[in-house]
Amino acid sequence: MKLILCAVLFGAVATEASDPPKSPICGHCNCTNGEKNSFDVYCSGKSGEQDLFSEKNWKSAKNEAYNYNYTSLSFQNGWLPNLTQTFPSLSLISLDLSYNHINSIGKNVFINLTNMRTLILSHNDLENIDPDAFKATDKEGKPVGLNNLKELRLDYNKIHTLDPNMTEYVIEIEILSLANNPLHLSDTDTVLAISKLSNLKELYLQYTNIKTLPDNILHTLMHLQVLDLSGNPIAEMPKTLSQGKNLTRLFMNNTGFVNLTEETGFPLLPKLKELHLCRNQHLQRLEKHSLSGLIQLATLKLSDNIDLVSIDPMAIAKSMNHTVFRQ
């Protein structure tokens, strides 16, 4: 009986000793423990300086050698007008800094977040992003980028233009959202900045007050599959849209279209499967062959077009003016 009791007690002590020390940041923020003792951290309504950038808040005070795994950090509704301090070395995959009144980002801020795949800077006060905002340097002092970053969300800011040097440091991104910014998309620098992102698969430009797509902006985006131009005063079909040969989903809700004809309708988009044309308040007619360039179209959404009175039976029929695109 005594031997059994001792064994039980010994097992309890061993289990307690093996428990990892509690992450200090979990005393300031809410933490969810995930797989392999990784943490998802959520903070809201904090100033940020003390919790985010102090390395002691991310490492164990009892055991400095213990290395925590942090999968995501969501820090929202705080006060970070000048994001200039460098994040400590963390294993973050996702970082959400939305709703923090950020108006400037210093260089090397993200230098230690080498695993980061998603960066959300939505709903802030960014106007012009410093070209070195996403710049980092390696141990030898050579400039490097955020090479693992795949998703960058800059929507709901005050961005007018993008510096082409900025995107050189996020060249691997596949998803870019610039929605709800007062963009000057006719600006050469902005076009060049976007055109450099040759791996881009999804581009969101809704409610940016653009009237058309600049020439050749899609020329280098050969992997682009999703494009959202909704909420813009686009009255005529952008000619450069024909360069979107690999587009599969296109959103053009709430635009300025009136009548779409064979001449003014969609160009040949050979892989497009889904088209959204909803809430176009001035759209009246879809005439013969106006959609015939969409030879693989499977889903067409036309809801809430209050003035739409006519859809020609041949609107989506094949036209001899469109030749099949072959790679």
Phi, psi and chi 1 to 4 in degrees:
 res  aa     phi    psi   chi1   chi2   chi3   chi4
   1 MET       -  -41.7 -171.6   68.8  165.8      -
   2 LYS   -67.6  -36.9  -69.0 -178.2  179.1  179.5
   3 LEU   -63.8  -40.9  -68.9  174.2      -      -
   4 ILE   -64.2  -42.7  -64.9  174.1      -      -
   5 LEU   -63.4  -42.1  179.6   59.7      -      -
   6 CYS   -63.7  -39.1  -69.8      -      -      -
   7 ALA   -63.7  -41.3      -      -      -      -
   8 VAL   -64.4  -44.6  172.2      -      -      -
   9 LEU   -63.7  -41.8  -71.3  174.1      -      -
  10 PHE   -62.1  -40.2  179.8   80.1      -      -
  11 GLY   -63.0  -38.2      -      -      -      -
  12 ALA   -66.1  -41.4      -      -      -      -
  13 VAL   -65.3  -41.6  172.2      -      -      -
  14 ALA   -63.3  -40.3      -      -      -      -
  15 THR   -64.4  -42.2  -59.4      -      -      -
  16 GLU   -64.2  -38.7 -177.4  177.8   -5.4      -
  17 ALA   -68.4  -28.8      -      -      -      -
  18 SER   -83.9  -14.0   64.1      -      -      -
  19 ASP   -63.9  130.5  -72.5  -20.2      -      -
  20 PRO   -68.1  148.0   25.9  -33.9      -      -
  21 PRO   -64.2  149.1   22.7  -32.5      -      -
  22 LYS   -68.0  138.8 -178.1 -179.7  178.7 -179.3
  23 SER   -68.4  129.9  168.7      -      -      -
  24 PRO   -60.6  -34.0  -21.4   32.1      -      -
  25 ILE   -63.9  -23.9 -164.5   65.4      -      -
  26 CYS   -73.0  -10.3  -62.4      -      -      -
  27 GLY   -83.0  -16.4      -      -      -      -
  28 HIS  -104.6  -29.3  -57.8  -81.6      -      -
  29 CYS  -130.2  172.3  -54.9      -      -      -
  30 ASN   -85.8  134.0  -64.6  -37.5      -      -
  31 CYS  -125.5  141.3  -66.0      -      -      -
  32 THR  -117.8  124.8  -58.3      -      -      -
  33 ASN   -83.9  120.7 -159.8  -16.9      -      -
  34 GLY  -104.0 -153.7      -      -      -      -
  35 GLU   -70.5  148.2  -63.6 -179.6   -1.3      -
  36 LYS    54.6   38.5  -62.4 -178.9 -179.3  179.3
  37 ASN    56.3   35.3 -159.4   41.2      -      -
  38 SER   -92.4  156.7   62.0      -      -      -
  39 PHE  -122.0  139.3  -68.2   93.3      -      -
  40 ASP  -102.9  123.0  -65.4  -54.1      -      -
  41 VAL  -112.2  132.5 -176.6      -      -      -
  42 TYR  -128.4  122.5  177.6   75.0      -      -
  43 CYS  -124.2  146.2  -64.7      -      -      -
  44 SER  -146.9  137.3  179.8      -      -      -
  45 GLY    74.1   28.2      -      -      -      -
  46 LYS  -111.5  161.1  -64.5  179.7  178.3  -68.2
  47 SER   -71.7  -32.9   64.5      -      -      -
  48 GLY   101.3  -35.6      -      -      -      -
  49 GLU   -60.6  -46.8  -59.8  -64.8  -33.6      -
  50 GLN   -71.5  -43.3  179.9  180.0   -0.7      -
  51 ASP   -81.6  -41.0  -64.8  -24.7      -      -
  52 LEU   -78.1  -41.6  -78.1 -176.4      -      -
  53 PHE  -106.8   -1.7  -54.6  108.5      -      -
  54 SER   -88.4  117.0  177.2      -      -      -
  55 GLU   -63.1  -27.7 -166.6  159.3  -23.9      -
  56 LYS   -66.2  -20.0   66.6 -179.8 -178.4 -179.9
  57 ASN   -79.3   -8.4  -75.2  -30.3      -      -
  58 TRP  -114.0   -6.9  -59.7   93.5      -      -
  59 LYS  -123.1  159.2  -65.8 -174.5  177.0 -179.5
  60 SER   -73.3  130.6  171.7      -      -      -
  61 ALA   -73.4  -27.6      -      -      -      -
  62 LYS   -82.8  -32.1  -63.5 -179.8 -179.6  179.5
  63 ASN  -139.1   94.5 -176.8    1.3      -      -
  64 GLU   -65.2  -21.2  -65.8 -177.3   -2.0      -
  65 ALA   -80.0  -14.6      -      -      -      -
  66 TYR   -75.3  130.0 -171.1   82.6      -      -
  67 ASN  -111.5  114.9 -176.1   25.9      -      -
  68 TYR   -80.6  152.1  -68.1  100.5      -      -
  69 ASN  -106.2  123.1  -70.5  -41.3      -      -
  70 TYR  -114.4  118.8  -62.3   98.0      -      -
  71 THR   -81.9  -44.6  -56.9      -      -      -
  72 SER  -145.2  151.6   67.1      -      -      -
  73 LEU  -132.0  122.5  167.7   61.2      -      -
  74 SER  -115.3  110.0  178.5      -      -      -
  75 PHE  -119.1  102.1 -172.0   94.0      -      -
  76 GLN  -123.8  161.2  -61.0  177.7  -13.6      -
  77 ASN    55.5   37.9  -60.1  -58.3      -      -
  78 GLY  -108.8 -158.3      -      -      -      -
  79 TRP  -134.7   98.0 -178.0 -106.3      -      -
  80 LEU  -133.8   60.9  -72.0  169.7      -      -
  81 PRO   -59.8  -36.0   20.6  -32.1      -      -
  82 ASN  -119.8  102.1  -60.8  -54.5      -      -
  83 LEU   -88.6   88.8 -170.7   60.9      -      -
  84 THR  -122.5  -18.0   55.8      -      -      -
  85 GLN   -79.7  149.1  -64.7 -165.9   53.4      -
  86 THR   -84.5  132.2  -59.1      -      -      -
  87 PHE   -66.2  144.0  -79.5   88.4      -      -
  88 PRO   -66.4  168.9   22.0  -30.3      -      -
  89 SER   -70.1  112.0 -179.0      -      -      -
  90 LEU  -132.7  158.3  -57.6  171.7      -      -
  91 SER   -93.1   24.1   55.6      -      -      -
  92 LEU   -57.7  137.2  -72.2  176.9      -      -
  93 ILE  -100.2  -33.5  -65.5  175.1      -      -
  94 SER  -130.4  133.3  174.5      -      -      -
  95 LEU  -130.1  120.4  175.3   60.4      -      -
  96 ASP  -115.3  113.0 -175.1  -11.7      -      -
  97 LEU  -118.4   35.4  -65.6  173.3      -      -
  98 SER   -75.5  156.2   53.1      -      -      -
  99 TYR    60.1   49.0  -63.2   98.2      -      -
 100 ASN  -126.9   12.5  -77.2  -59.4      -      -
 101 HIS    59.6   29.1  -54.8  -81.0      -      -
 102 ILE   -70.4  126.8  -60.1  171.4      -      -
 103 ASN  -120.9   -6.3   56.2   47.9      -      -
 104 SER  -151.8  148.1   64.5      -      -      -
 105 ILE  -129.3  125.1  -57.2  174.7      -      -
 106 GLY   -84.2  163.3      -      -      -      -
 107 LYS   -75.1  154.3   66.1  179.4  179.9  179.6
 108 ASN    68.9    9.8  -70.7  -21.8      -      -
 109 VAL   -60.0  -38.5  167.0      -      -      -
 110 PHE  -104.9   15.8  -52.4  110.4      -      -
 111 ILE   -58.3  -32.8 -174.0  174.0      -      -
 112 ASN   -90.9   -0.5  -65.8  -41.5      -      -
 113 LEU  -100.3   62.7  -53.9 -179.7      -      -
 114 THR   -73.2  -17.2   54.9      -      -      -
 115 ASN   -91.7   -5.1  -67.2  -31.9      -      -
 116 MET   -63.3  128.4 -174.7  166.5   58.2      -
 117 ARG  -109.7  -25.3  -66.2  177.4   59.9   87.8
 118 THR  -129.6  127.6  -60.2      -      -      -
 119 LEU  -128.5  119.9  176.1   58.4      -      -
 120 ILE  -113.5  116.6  -57.4  174.4      -      -
 121 LEU  -120.5   28.5  -67.4  164.9      -      -
 122 SER   -69.1  157.2  -49.3      -      -      -
 123 HIS    56.5   53.4  -65.6  -83.8      -      -
 124 ASN  -128.0 -162.1  -78.7  -64.0      -      -
 125 ASP  -117.9   28.1  -63.6  -36.3      -      -
 126 LEU   -67.6  130.4  -68.2  166.9      -      -
 127 GLU  -110.1  -59.8  -66.8 -172.1   23.0      -
 128 ASN  -126.1  120.1  -63.9  -64.1      -      -
 129 ILE   -85.8  126.3  -58.4  176.7      -      -
 130 ASP   -56.3  136.4 -170.8  -75.3      -      -
 131 PRO   -59.2  -20.8   16.8  -29.5      -      -
 132 ASP   -98.1   10.9  -68.4  -24.2      -      -
 133 ALA   -58.9  -35.5      -      -      -      -
 134 PHE  -108.7   16.0  -56.0  112.3      -      -
 135 LYS   -81.0  144.7 -177.8  179.2 -179.2 -179.9
 136 ALA  -138.9  167.6      -      -      -      -
 137 THR  -129.6  144.2   51.5      -      -      -
 138 ASP   -82.5 -174.4   60.3   18.1      -      -
 139 LYS   -63.6  -23.0  -65.4 -180.0  179.9  179.2
 140 GLU   -92.7    2.2  -61.7  178.1   -6.8      -
 141 GLY    86.1    6.4      -      -      -      -
 142 LYS   -82.6  142.2  -62.9  179.0 -179.5  179.3
 143 PRO   -68.7  134.0   23.1  -31.7      -      -
 144 VAL  -135.0  169.9  -65.5      -      -      -
 145 GLY  -114.2 -175.8      -      -      -      -
 146 LEU   -87.2   81.8  -61.0  174.6      -      -
 147 ASN   -71.4  -16.4  -66.5  -31.9      -      -
 148 ASN   -97.3   -4.1  -74.5  -46.0      -      -
 149 LEU   -71.7  123.4 -168.6   67.1      -      -
 150 LYS  -112.3  -22.7  -59.7  -62.4 -178.1 -177.1
 151 GLU  -133.8  124.3  179.8  175.8   -2.6      -
 152 LEU  -128.9  119.1  176.4   60.1      -      -
 153 ARG  -114.6  115.8  -64.9 -163.3  173.6  -89.5
 154 LEU  -119.1   19.1  -63.4  166.8      -      -
 155 ASP   -69.3  157.0   45.0  -57.1      -      -
 156 TYR    58.0   54.0  -69.3   93.2      -      -
 157 ASN  -125.5 -156.6  -83.8  -77.4      -      -
 158 LYS  -125.8   34.3  -58.8  174.8 -178.3  178.2
 159 ILE   -76.1  126.1  -60.1  170.2      -      -
 160 HIS   -98.3  -37.9  -65.0  -82.5      -      -
 161 THR  -146.7  157.6 -173.6      -      -      -
 162 LEU  -116.4  137.4  -65.4  177.3      -      -
 163 ASP   -82.7  127.3 -169.2  -56.3      -      -
 164 PRO   -60.1  -26.1   17.3  -28.8      -      -
 165 ASN   -70.5  -23.9  -66.9  -38.6      -      -
 166 MET   -64.1  -45.3 -178.2 -157.7   79.7      -
 167 THR   -73.3  -11.4   52.9      -      -      -
 168 GLU   -63.4  -23.5  -71.3 -176.3    0.8      -
 169 TYR   -96.5    0.0  -57.4  109.5      -      -
 170 VAL  -131.6   40.7  -70.5      -      -      -
 171 ILE   -66.6  -17.7 -160.4   68.2      -      -
 172 GLU   -92.1    0.9  -60.7  -64.2  -29.9      -
 173 ILE   -66.8  145.9   64.2  171.6      -      -
 174 GLU  -113.2  -20.1  -62.3  175.8   -4.3      -
 175 ILE  -128.2  122.4  -58.7  172.5      -      -
 176 LEU  -130.4  125.0  174.2   63.9      -      -
 177 SER  -116.1  121.0  178.2      -      -      -
 178 LEU  -118.0   17.9  -67.1  165.6      -      -
 179 ALA   -60.2  149.0      -      -      -      -
 180 ASN    58.8   44.1  -65.4   85.8      -      -
 181 ASN  -125.1  147.8  -80.5  -74.2      -      -
 182 PRO   -80.1   64.0   30.2  -34.8      -      -
 183 LEU   -67.7  144.3  -81.0 -177.7      -      -
 184 HIS  -101.7   79.6  -66.8  159.4      -      -
 185 LEU   -72.3  -13.6 -156.2   54.6      -      -
 186 SER   -79.0   -9.7   58.5      -      -      -
 187 ASP   -69.3  130.8  179.5   76.4      -      -
 188 THR   -60.3  -40.5  -56.5      -      -      -
 189 ASP   -63.3  -42.2  -76.8  -11.3      -      -
 190 THR   -64.4  -43.7  -58.5      -      -      -
 191 VAL   -61.6  -43.5  174.2      -      -      -
 192 LEU   -64.6  -40.0 -177.8   57.5      -      -
 193 ALA   -60.8  -44.3      -      -      -      -
 194 ILE   -71.7  -38.9  -65.0  174.8      -      -
 195 SER   -64.3  -23.5  -61.7      -      -      -
 196 LYS   -71.7  -17.2  -74.8 -175.9  176.2 -178.0
 197 LEU   -85.2   72.3  -57.1  174.3      -      -
 198 SER   -68.5  -14.9   57.9      -      -      -
 199 ASN   -94.8    4.2  -67.2  -45.4      -      -
 200 LEU   -62.9  132.0 -153.1   60.0      -      -
 201 LYS  -111.5  -28.0  -66.8 -178.8  178.8  178.5
 202 GLU  -135.0  129.7  -59.2  180.0   21.2      -
 203 LEU  -131.7  123.4  177.2   59.0      -      -
 204 TYR  -114.9  114.4  -62.1   92.7      -      -
 205 LEU  -125.2   22.4  -65.0  171.1      -      -
 206 GLN   -69.0  145.5   61.5  -93.1   40.8      -
 207 TYR    54.0   48.0  -64.0   94.7      -      -
 208 THR  -111.3    6.8   50.1      -      -      -
 209 ASN    63.7   28.4 -156.9   36.4      -      -
 210 ILE   -86.9  146.5   60.5  175.4      -      -
 211 LYS   -99.7  -16.2  -64.2 -178.6  178.9  179.4
 212 THR  -164.7  176.0 -170.4      -      -      -
 213 LEU   -95.2  130.4  -78.7  175.8      -      -
 214 PRO   -61.6  152.5  -20.6   32.5      -      -
 215 ASP   -57.0  135.2  -68.4  -17.2      -      -
 216 ASN    68.4   10.3  -64.2  -39.7      -      -
 217 ILE   -66.5  -25.6 -169.4  172.2      -      -
 218 LEU   -96.9   -1.0  -58.5 -178.6      -      -
 219 HIS   -60.4  -42.5  178.9   67.5      -      -
 220 THR   -93.0   -6.2   57.8      -      -      -
 221 LEU   -89.4   65.5  -53.7 -177.2      -      -
 222 MET   -72.2  -14.6  -62.7  -55.7  -63.9      -
 223 HIS  -102.5    4.6  -59.9  -71.5      -      -
 224 LEU   -66.6  125.6 -167.9   66.1      -      -
 225 GLN  -114.2  -31.6  -61.6  174.7   13.2      -
 226 VAL  -123.7  128.0 -179.9      -      -      -
 227 LEU  -134.6  127.9  177.0   62.1      -      -
 228 ASP  -119.5  114.6 -164.3  -24.7      -      -
 229 LEU  -115.6   18.5  -61.4  172.4      -      -
 230 SER   -63.9  153.2  -59.5      -      -      -
 231 GLY    74.4   17.4      -      -      -      -
 232 ASN  -113.9  148.9  -69.4  -55.7      -      -
 233 PRO   -77.7   58.7   29.6  -34.9      -      -
 234 ILE   -90.2  111.0  -60.1  174.7      -      -
 235 ALA   -97.0  -23.2      -      -      -      -
 236 GLU  -125.4  147.3  -63.1 -178.1    2.0      -
 237 MET   -62.9  123.0 -166.7   65.1   60.5      -
 238 PRO   -61.3  127.9  -21.5   33.1      -      -
 239 LYS   -63.7  -34.0  -66.0 -179.5  179.2  179.4
 240 THR   -71.9   -7.9 -167.5      -      -      -
 241 LEU   -60.8  -25.2 -167.5   61.0      -      -
 242 SER   -64.4  -15.7   61.7      -      -      -
 243 GLN   -80.0   -9.3  -63.1  172.8  -10.6      -
 244 GLY   -82.2   61.4      -      -      -      -
 245 LYS   -66.6  -20.2  -60.5  -61.2 -175.4 -177.9
 246 ASN  -109.4   11.7  -71.6  -52.0      -      -
 247 LEU   -63.8  133.7  -75.8  175.8      -      -
 248 THR  -114.0  -24.5   59.4      -      -      -
 249 ARG  -135.5  130.3  -60.1  174.4   66.7 -161.5
 250 LEU  -133.3  129.1  177.2   60.7      -      -
 251 PHE  -114.5  118.8  -63.0   80.7      -      -
 252 MET  -134.8   52.0  -60.1 -166.8   78.6      -
 253 ASN   -78.6  150.3  -57.3  -44.9      -      -
 254 ASN    53.6   54.4 -167.9   18.6      -      -
 255 THR  -108.0 -164.6   62.6      -      -      -
 256 GLY  -107.0   15.8      -      -      -      -
 257 PHE   -60.8  142.8  -67.7  141.4      -      -
 258 VAL  -114.7  -67.7  178.0      -      -      -
 259 ASN  -123.4  134.7  -66.5  -36.0      -      -
 260 LEU  -111.3  121.7  -67.0  179.4      -      -
 261 THR  -116.8 -177.6   67.8      -      -      -
 262 GLU   -61.9  -35.2 -176.9  172.8    4.8      -
 263 GLU   -79.6  -34.8  -68.9   73.6   24.1      -
 264 THR  -105.0    2.5   64.4      -      -      -
 265 GLY   -84.2 -155.7      -      -      -      -
 266 PHE   -79.2  139.8  -73.0   87.1      -      -
 267 PRO   -74.3  179.8   30.8  -35.8      -      -
 268 LEU   -68.3  113.6  177.5   63.8      -      -
 269 LEU  -123.0   88.1  -62.2  173.8      -      -
 270 PRO   -68.5  -15.6   24.9  -34.9      -      -
 271 LYS  -114.3    3.1  -64.9 -174.3  179.1 -179.5
 272 LEU   -68.4  125.5 -164.3   75.2      -      -
 273 LYS  -112.8  -20.3  -65.1 -177.5  178.2 -179.7
 274 GLU  -138.5  125.1 -174.4  174.2  -29.9      -
 275 LEU  -127.4  129.6  173.9   62.9      -      -
 276 HIS  -110.9  117.1  -66.5 -114.3      -      -
 277 LEU  -129.3   58.1  -85.4  176.5      -      -
 278 CYS  -102.9  158.6  -56.5      -      -      -
 279 ARG    56.1   32.2  -58.4 -173.2  -57.2  -78.7
 280 ASN   -88.9   95.3  -68.0  -77.0      -      -
 281 GLN   -65.5  -21.0  -62.7 -177.4   11.9      -
 282 HIS  -104.9   -6.0  -53.1  -67.4      -      -
 283 LEU   -68.7  123.4 -177.9   61.5      -      -
 284 GLN  -113.1  -37.5  -62.3  175.9    1.7      -
 285 ARG  -141.4  139.2  -62.8  177.2 -179.4  -83.3
 286 LEU  -112.0  103.4  -64.4  178.0      -      -
 287 GLU   -90.6  178.2  -61.6 -172.5    6.4      -
 288 LYS   -52.5  129.5 -177.7  179.0  178.7 -179.9
 289 HIS    65.0   13.4  -63.4  -40.8      -      -
 290 SER   -67.7  -21.7   57.1      -      -      -
 291 LEU  -118.1   12.7  -55.3  176.0      -      -
 292 SER   -71.1  -15.4   61.3      -      -      -
 293 GLY   -76.2   -6.4      -      -      -      -
 294 LEU   -98.7   72.0  -46.8 -179.7      -      -
 295 ILE   -72.8  -15.3   55.8  178.1      -      -
 296 GLN  -111.9   13.7  -64.2  -67.3  -27.9      -
 297 LEU   -61.2  127.9 -166.8   64.6      -      -
 298 ALA  -115.6  -27.9      -      -      -      -
 299 THR  -131.8  124.5  -58.9      -      -      -
 300 LEU  -127.0  120.0  174.3   60.5      -      -
 301 LYS  -111.1  123.6  -63.2 -167.1  176.0 -177.1
 302 LEU  -130.6   30.3  -70.6  166.7      -      -
 303 SER   -75.1  150.8   61.5      -      -      -
 304 ASP    62.5   31.7  -62.4  -53.2      -      -
 305 ASN   -93.5   91.0  -66.1  -57.5      -      -
 306 ILE   -68.0  -21.2   57.8  175.9      -      -
 307 ASP  -103.9    3.7  -76.5  -14.7      -      -
 308 LEU   -71.9  115.1 -176.5   61.3      -      -
 309 VAL  -114.7  -14.9  -64.8      -      -      -
 310 SER  -148.7  128.9  175.6      -      -      -
 311 ILE  -124.4  110.4  -58.9  177.3      -      -
 312 ASP   -62.5  137.8 -168.0  -77.2      -      -
 313 PRO   -56.9  -23.4  -23.1   33.0      -      -
 314 MET  -101.7   16.1  -60.9  -69.7  -72.6      -
 315 ALA   -58.7  -37.4      -      -      -      -
 316 ILE  -107.5    5.0 -155.2  166.7      -      -
 317 ALA   -69.4  151.2      -      -      -      -
 318 LYS   -63.5  136.1 -176.2  177.2  178.5 -179.3
 319 SER  -112.4  145.7  170.3      -      -      -
 320 MET   -68.8  -14.4  -64.2  -56.9  -65.3      -
 321 ASN   -77.2  -12.0  -69.2  -26.2      -      -
 322 HIS  -109.6  121.7  -68.6  118.9      -      -
 323 THR   -99.4  146.2   55.3      -      -      -
 324 VAL   -68.7  131.0  177.5      -      -      -
 325 PHE   -78.5  131.3  170.8   76.0      -      -
 326 ARG  -125.5  136.6  -59.1 -177.1 -174.7  -84.1
 327 GLN   -78.6      -  -71.3 -175.1  -35.0      -
